[in-house]
Every structure is written in C-alpha cells, then in structure tokens.
Amino acid sequence: MSALGEERVAAGERVGAPALRRAPRMRAVVGALLRKELRVELRTFESVPAMSLFSVTTYVLFHFGLQQNSVAGPLASGVLWVTLLFAAVLGVNRLFVADAEQGGFDGFLLSPADRSALALAKALALFTYLVVLELVSVPAFALLLLGVSLWQAMPDLLAILALANLGVAAIGTLVGALAVRTRARDLLGPLLSLPLLVPVVIGAALCTTPLFRDPVGGMPLRWLLTLALYDLVFAVIAYALFDFLLED
C-alpha cells in the first residue's frame, strides 16, 4: 500500500473511532436513564396504574353503554383501540412532568451526555408502560366485551400492538416534551397528541378487525406497512426535533 493510501486509512480510523466509542456510551446513558424512569414509576405508580384502571373502567362503561354482552369485528376493534389510545394519553401527559418539576432537565443539560439519549429512554419507558397496560387491558377487554376467542387473534395481534406502541411512543415523546414546557400542559398534551395518533388508531383498527371475526380473516398487510411507515416518520421527526425542544 502506498504512503497516501496508508494516510487515508489512518484518517478514516481517526474519524470513525469517536463514532465507535460514542455508541457504547450512548447505550450506557440510555440504559441508565431507562432504569431511572422505571424505578421512579415503581416507587410512585403515577402512570401505569392510572392507565390500566382507566382502560378497565372504560370497558365496563362500554359493556353497559352498548347494551350488548359481546362485540366482534369492527366494533370490537374500535372499542379496543380507542380505549388504548385514551389510556396512552394519560401516560404521555406524565412522561416529562417529574423532570420539569424536579430539575431533571437542567441536570441532564449540564451533563456531557448526548441529548438524544433522553428521547430514546423516554420512548422506551413509554413503550414499556404501554406493554404493561396491554397485559391488563387486552385480557380485560376479552373478558368483558370480546365475542370471539382472543387466542385466535394471536400472534398477529401482538405484532399490531407492537407497531402501534412504537407509534405512540414516538409521538408521545415528541408531544410530551413540547407540552411540558407550557402552563396548560394537561390540556395541550391531549390536544396535540390525539390528532397525531388518529392514523395509528385507524391503521391498527383496520388491521385488527379481521382478527376479531369468526372465522378469522387475513390481516391486511397494506395497512400494517402503512402503520410501520407512519411510526418510522414520527420516530425520525422526534429524533430531529428533541434537542431543540429540550433547550427551549
């Protein structure tokens, strides 16, 4: 190899080395922040119990309000996803409140950590809250309202739930960081998040509807891919804008 080639290889190694060193640090910071979020939730029980109780109460209201012992098809899918959506908004509203009230934002800004780590940790925390919510909410829905067997919808339902959770986590992190800086955050959070989450509900409901019929229909892959693309778009938007929201 010529001297010029060796210099280029060395220069490439010098440029790539910081990026390689930054990746483990990023994972460590995200892991530490995520553990902090989960420990705070385990100590305070501010988000997940409220989300779970809200969803179960809503199913009870639907059970009596619809005057039906069971639902199936599009009605069952709509009840499930609208309930999960409103329960998720409760978690979005509380996502950044502790950091804003107890100086968590200031402490993080003073640290040398990459600010995107906080966005990723918050999104993972919200995703975890949604998983725990669904472990309570989906069986309660099947018990109180669903007219067909829940097992026949598996494992397709799990894939739809995971994609919907990713979209809610990305949008919720973005909206939560924006709303927490305002005085009317309890009002502004739902007003901003609900319109952005409507496509998630539409895509998830259309994907779930065939699974709640007897016999079970095929899951529409077009809507599943649309839901995945919507998740990706808002994940990129949240990643790009979070630094500015954190500073303002």
C-alpha positions in Angstrom: 0.0 0.0 0.0 1.3 3.5 -0.9 2.0 6.1 1.7 -1.0 8.1 0.5 -3.3 5.1 0.9 -1.9 4.5 4.4 -2.6 8.1 5.4 -6.2 7.8 4.1 -6.8 4.6 6.1 -5.3 6.2 9.2 -7.5 9.3 8.7 -10.6 7.1 8.3 -9.7 5.3 11.5 -9.4 8.6 13.4 -12.7 9.8 12.1 -14.5 6.5 12.8 -13.0 6.0 16.2 -15.1 8.6 18.0 -18.3 7.2 16.5 -17.4 3.7 17.6 -16.6 5.0 21.1 -19.8 7.0 21.2 -22.1 4.1 20.6 -21.3 2.2 23.8 -21.6 5.5 25.8 -25.0 6.1 24.2 -26.2 2.7 25.1 -25.0 3.2 28.7 -26.7 6.6 29.1 -29.9 5.3 27.6 -29.8 2.3 29.9 -29.2 4.4 32.9 -32.0 6.8 32.1 -34.4 4.0 31.4 -33.6 2.3 34.7 -34.2 5.6 36.4 -37.6 6.0 34.7 -38.7 2.5 35.6 -37.5 2.9 39.2 -39.4 6.2 39.6 -42.6 4.5 38.2 -42.2 1.6 40.6 -41.9 4.0 43.5 -44.7 6.4 42.6 -47.1 4.3 40.5 -48.2 7.5 38.8 -48.7 6.3 35.2 -49.3 2.6 34.6 -52.0 2.0 37.4 -53.9 5.1 36.2 -53.7 3.9 32.6 -54.8 0.4 33.5 -57.7 1.4 35.7 -58.9 3.9 33.1 -59.0 1.2 30.4 -60.8 -1.4 32.5 -63.3 1.2 33.7 -63.9 2.2 30.0 -64.6 -1.4 29.1 -67.1 -1.6 31.9 -68.8 1.5 30.6 -68.9 0.2 27.0 -70.3 -3.1 28.3 -73.3 -1.4 29.8 -73.5 1.6 27.3 -73.6 -0.6 24.2 -76.2 -2.8 25.8 -74.5 -5.9 24.3 -73.0 -8.8 26.0 -70.3 -9.1 23.4 -68.9 -7.3 20.3 -66.9 -8.5 17.3 -65.5 -7.3 14.0 -65.0 -3.5 13.5 -66.9 -2.6 16.7 -64.7 -4.7 18.8 -61.6 -3.3 17.1 -62.8 0.3 17.5 -63.6 -0.2 21.2 -60.2 -1.7 21.9 -58.1 0.9 20.1 -60.0 4.0 21.2 -59.7 2.8 24.8 -56.0 2.1 24.5 -55.5 5.5 22.8 -57.1 7.5 25.6 -55.3 5.4 28.2 -51.9 6.1 26.5 -52.6 9.9 26.6 -52.5 9.6 30.4 -49.0 8.3 30.2 -47.9 10.8 27.7 -49.1 13.7 30.0 -47.0 12.4 32.9 -43.9 11.4 30.9 -41.8 14.6 31.5 -43.6 16.1 34.5 -41.1 14.8 37.1 -38.1 16.1 35.0 -39.7 19.6 34.6 -40.8 19.9 38.3 -37.7 18.5 40.0 -34.9 19.9 37.8 -34.2 16.8 35.8 -34.0 18.8 32.5 -31.4 21.1 34.0 -29.3 18.3 35.4 -29.3 16.5 32.1 -28.4 19.6 30.1 -25.4 20.1 32.3 -24.2 16.6 31.7 -22.0 15.7 28.7 -24.5 13.0 27.5 -26.0 13.1 24.1 -29.4 14.7 24.4 -31.0 12.1 22.0 -30.4 9.6 24.8 -33.1 11.2 26.8 -35.6 11.0 23.9 -34.8 7.3 23.4 -35.0 6.5 27.1 -38.4 8.3 27.4 -39.7 6.5 24.3 -38.6 3.1 25.6 -40.1 3.9 29.0 -43.4 4.8 27.4 -43.3 1.7 25.3 -42.8 -0.4 28.4 -45.8 1.4 30.1 -47.9 0.5 27.1 -46.9 -3.1 27.2 -47.8 -3.4 30.9 -51.1 -1.6 30.1 -51.9 -4.1 27.4 -51.1 -7.0 29.6 -54.0 -5.8 31.8 -56.3 -4.1 29.3 -56.4 -6.7 26.5 -57.4 -9.7 28.7 -60.0 -7.4 30.4 -61.4 -6.5 27.0 -61.6 -10.1 26.0 -63.4 -11.0 29.3 -65.9 -8.1 29.3 -66.6 -7.5 25.7 -65.0 -9.6 23.0 -67.4 -12.1 21.4 -64.7 -14.3 19.9 -61.7 -16.1 21.3 -58.7 -13.9 21.9 -56.4 -16.8 21.2 -57.5 -16.9 17.5 -56.1 -13.4 17.0 -52.6 -14.4 18.2 -49.8 -13.8 17.2 -51.0 -11.2 14.6 -52.5 -9.1 17.4 -49.1 -9.0 19.2 -47.4 -7.6 16.0 -50.1 -4.9 15.6 -49.8 -4.0 19.3 -46.0 -3.7 19.0 -46.3 -1.4 15.9 -49.0 0.7 17.5 -46.9 1.0 20.7 -43.9 2.2 18.6 -46.0 5.0 17.0 -47.5 6.1 20.4 -44.0 6.1 22.0 -42.5 8.2 19.2 -45.4 10.7 19.1 -45.9 10.7 22.8 -42.2 11.6 23.5 -42.4 14.4 21.0 -45.6 15.9 22.3 -44.8 15.3 25.9 -41.5 17.3 25.6 -43.4 20.1 23.8 -46.3 20.3 26.2 -44.5 20.0 29.5 -42.9 23.5 29.0 -46.4 25.2 28.9 -48.7 26.1 31.7 -51.7 24.3 30.2 -49.8 21.0 29.6 -52.7 18.8 30.8 -54.8 20.4 28.1 -52.2 20.9 25.4 -50.9 17.3 25.6 -54.2 15.6 24.5 -54.9 18.4 22.0 -51.6 17.8 20.2 -51.3 14.0 20.6 -54.8 12.9 19.7 -54.8 14.2 16.1 -51.4 12.8 15.5 -52.4 9.4 16.9 -55.6 9.1 14.8 -53.7 7.4 11.9 -52.2 5.0 14.4 -55.7 4.1 15.6 -57.1 3.8 12.1 -54.2 1.6 10.9 -54.3 -0.6 14.0 -58.1 -0.9 14.0 -58.2 -1.9 10.3 -55.5 -4.5 10.9 -57.3 -5.9 13.9 -60.8 -6.1 12.5 -60.4 -9.3 10.6 -58.8 -10.9 13.7 -62.0 -10.3 15.7 -64.3 -12.0 13.3 -65.4 -15.6 13.3 -63.9 -17.1 11.2 -60.7 -15.2 11.4 -59.8 -13.2 8.3 -56.4 -12.3 6.9 -54.6 -9.3 8.3 -54.3 -6.5 5.7 -50.6 -6.2 5.1 -51.1 -2.8 3.3 -52.4 -1.2 6.5 -49.7 -2.9 8.6 -47.0 -1.5 6.3 -48.7 1.9 6.4 -48.6 1.8 10.2 -44.9 0.9 10.2 -44.1 3.7 7.8 -46.0 6.2 10.0 -44.1 5.0 13.0 -40.8 5.5 11.2 -41.6 9.0 10.0 -42.5 10.2 13.5 -39.5 8.4 15.0 -37.3 10.4 12.7 -39.2 13.7 13.4 -39.0 13.1 17.2 -35.2 12.4 17.0 -34.6 15.5 14.9 -36.6 17.9 17.0 -36.0 16.7 20.5 -32.7 18.7 21.0 -34.5 22.0 20.2 -37.4 21.2 22.5 -35.1 20.3 25.3 -33.3 23.6 25.0 -36.4 25.8 24.7 
